[in-house]
Amino acid sequence: MSLLEVRGVMVRFGGVMAIGGVDLDVQAGEVTGLIGPNGAGKTTLFNVISGMQEPTAGSVHVSGVDVTNEAPHRRAKRGLARTFQRLELFSSLTVRDNVRVAAELAALTNIDETVDNLLEKVGVSDLAEQTAGDLPTGSARLVEIARALATGPRLLLLDEPASGLDEAESDRLGVLLHELTADGLGVLLVEHDMSLVMHVCDRIFVLDLGLIIANGTPTEIQHDPKVLQAYLGAPS
């Protein structure tokens, strides 16, 4: 059974079809990529999956349960967590307290130990006492991932997590994603860093103008003519 099953999801804003009937699934222990040009509908689809946008049609199942009409906090209790393209940290709190808030809301045990382990896992232990609002973008994104992990998810949605990361941080993110999936977590990754996507993803779905135009392994996607034309820059 898939951790995530998206079936026939459509989103219409007035006369504009933002998503035109998308099928997508994410398996435990895998990184699934979702790529496509700007405006393709990736963040809208993320919002549908996480409960922040009601679909015009279609369904979303998490671990076999239909969550299409459930609120975001209900989905979070079912093991879904996400990060945002636009950072959503508590800017006045320290890095440690940002992660601690999530751990407390999730009612985790051994909260102090869990927070310390997560900060180390994402590589920001040395920033634990810094105010989140003072962090550079790359570090803040890693903190946001740690905060998402503090809820104890089974399914993690990452919206452009490498944006603002330097090369070393991006490499660390790739290692982290492999470590997370080795522990059984399922990851859905939206990212424009094609080097990262091709390195870490087990499968990739390509979204263009609200439609899935291809899906497959990184090698298959790299050689798909429709993808080359629509996204990777090959001439038509």
C-alpha positions in Angstrom: 0.0 0.0 0.0 1.3 3.5 -0.9 1.9 6.1 1.8 0.3 8.6 -0.5 -2.2 8.1 -3.3 -3.5 11.1 -5.4 -6.2 10.1 -7.9 -7.8 12.4 -10.5 -7.1 15.6 -8.6 -8.3 18.7 -10.3 -8.1 22.3 -9.1 -10.0 25.1 -11.0 -9.7 28.8 -10.1 -12.6 30.4 -11.9 -12.0 29.7 -15.5 -8.4 28.6 -15.0 -7.5 24.9 -14.7 -4.5 24.9 -12.3 -4.4 21.1 -12.1 -6.1 18.9 -14.7 -6.5 15.5 -13.2 -3.3 14.3 -11.5 -2.5 10.7 -10.4 0.6 10.4 -8.2 1.8 8.0 -5.5 4.6 7.9 -2.9 6.0 4.7 -1.4 7.6 4.2 2.0 11.3 4.2 1.8 11.5 6.3 -1.4 12.1 9.8 -2.5 9.6 10.7 -5.1 10.3 13.9 -7.1 7.8 16.3 -8.5 9.3 18.6 -11.1 8.1 21.0 -13.7 8.4 24.6 -14.9 7.3 27.6 -12.8 3.6 27.8 -12.8 3.1 24.1 -13.6 1.0 23.6 -10.5 3.4 21.9 -8.1 2.7 24.0 -5.0 -1.0 23.9 -5.7 -0.8 20.1 -5.7 1.2 20.2 -2.5 -1.5 22.4 -0.9 -4.2 19.9 -2.0 -2.2 17.0 -0.5 -1.6 18.8 2.8 -5.2 20.0 3.1 -4.6 23.7 2.5 -6.4 23.7 -0.9 -9.7 21.9 -1.6 -9.7 20.1 -4.9 -12.4 20.6 -7.5 -12.4 16.9 -8.1 -10.4 13.8 -7.1 -9.1 12.2 -3.9 -6.1 12.0 -1.6 -5.4 9.0 0.5 -2.7 8.8 3.2 -1.8 5.2 4.3 -5.0 4.0 2.7 -7.3 6.5 4.5 -9.3 9.0 2.4 -8.2 12.4 3.7 -9.6 14.5 0.9 -12.0 16.4 3.2 -9.8 16.4 6.3 -8.2 19.6 7.7 -4.4 20.0 7.7 -4.0 19.2 11.5 -5.9 15.9 11.0 -3.6 14.9 8.2 -0.6 15.8 10.4 -1.9 13.4 13.0 -1.9 10.7 10.3 1.8 11.2 9.7 2.0 13.9 7.0 4.3 16.8 7.4 5.5 19.5 5.0 7.8 22.4 4.5 7.0 25.5 2.5 8.6 27.3 -0.4 8.2 30.5 1.7 9.9 29.9 5.0 7.4 29.6 7.9 9.7 29.6 11.0 8.9 31.4 14.2 11.4 34.2 13.6 11.6 35.4 17.2 12.3 32.0 18.7 15.6 30.2 18.8 16.4 27.3 16.4 16.0 24.9 19.3 12.6 26.3 20.4 11.3 26.2 16.8 11.9 22.5 16.7 10.8 22.0 20.3 7.4 23.5 19.6 6.7 20.9 17.0 7.9 18.1 19.2 5.7 19.3 22.1 2.6 19.6 19.8 3.3 16.0 18.7 3.5 14.9 22.3 6.8 13.1 21.7 8.7 11.6 24.6 12.2 12.6 25.5 11.7 15.9 23.8 15.1 17.5 24.7 16.9 14.4 23.3 14.7 14.3 20.2 15.3 18.0 19.5 19.1 17.7 19.9 19.2 14.6 17.7 17.2 16.3 14.9 19.3 19.4 15.0 22.4 17.2 14.6 20.7 15.1 11.9 20.1 18.1 9.6 23.5 19.7 10.5 22.5 22.8 12.5 23.5 21.8 16.0 25.9 24.8 16.2 23.0 27.2 15.5 20.7 25.9 18.3 20.7 29.1 20.3 20.5 31.5 17.4 17.3 33.4 16.7 15.6 31.8 13.7 14.9 35.2 12.1 18.7 35.9 12.0 19.5 32.8 10.0 20.6 32.8 6.4 18.0 31.2 4.1 19.9 27.9 3.6 20.2 27.2 7.4 16.6 28.3 8.0 15.4 25.7 5.4 17.3 22.9 7.3 15.7 24.1 10.6 12.3 23.9 8.9 13.0 20.3 7.9 14.1 19.5 11.5 10.8 21.0 12.7 8.8 18.9 10.3 10.6 15.8 11.4 9.8 16.6 15.0 6.2 15.7 14.4 7.2 12.1 13.7 5.9 11.9 10.2 5.7 8.9 7.9 5.3 11.1 4.8 7.3 14.3 4.3 6.5 16.9 1.7 9.4 19.2 0.9 8.8 22.3 -1.2 12.1 23.5 -2.7 14.2 22.6 0.3 17.5 23.3 -1.5 16.6 26.9 -2.4 19.2 29.1 -0.7 21.5 26.2 0.2 25.2 26.3 -0.6 26.9 23.3 -2.2 27.9 21.7 1.1 24.4 22.2 2.5 22.8 20.7 -0.6 25.1 17.7 -0.4 24.2 17.3 3.3 20.5 17.5 2.3 21.0 14.7 -0.2 22.6 12.5 2.5 19.8 13.3 4.9 17.1 12.3 2.4 18.8 8.9 1.9 19.0 8.5 5.7 15.3 9.3 6.2 14.1 6.9 3.5 16.4 4.2 4.8 14.4 4.5 8.0 11.2 4.0 6.1 10.0 7.5 5.6 8.4 8.5 2.3 9.4 11.8 0.8 7.7 13.9 -1.9 10.2 16.4 -3.2 9.5 19.6 -5.3 12.9 21.0 -6.3 14.5 23.0 -9.2 18.0 21.7 -8.4 18.1 19.0 -11.0 21.5 17.7 -9.8 19.9 17.0 -6.4 16.7 15.6 -7.9 18.5 13.2 -10.2 20.8 12.1 -7.4 18.3 11.4 -4.6 15.0 10.5 -6.3 13.9 6.9 -6.8 11.0 8.0 -9.1 10.1 11.4 -10.7 6.7 12.8 -11.8 6.9 15.7 -14.3 4.1 18.3 -14.1 3.5 20.7 -16.9 0.5 23.1 -17.2 -1.3 21.1 -14.5 -0.9 17.7 -16.1 1.5 14.8 -15.5 3.4 14.4 -18.7 5.8 11.7 -17.6 6.9 9.6 -14.7 9.7 7.1 -14.2 13.2 6.7 -12.9 15.7 9.6 -13.1 17.3 7.9 -16.2 14.0 7.5 -17.9 13.0 11.1 -17.2 16.3 12.5 -18.4 15.7 10.8 -21.8 12.0 11.4 -22.2 11.4 13.7 -25.2 8.4 15.4 -23.7 10.4 16.3 -20.6 13.3 17.5 -22.5 11.0 19.8 -24.5 8.9 21.1 -21.6 11.4 21.3 -18.8 15.0 20.5 -19.4 15.5 22.9 -22.2 15.7 20.8 -25.4 14.4 22.4 -28.6 11.0 21.2 -29.9 
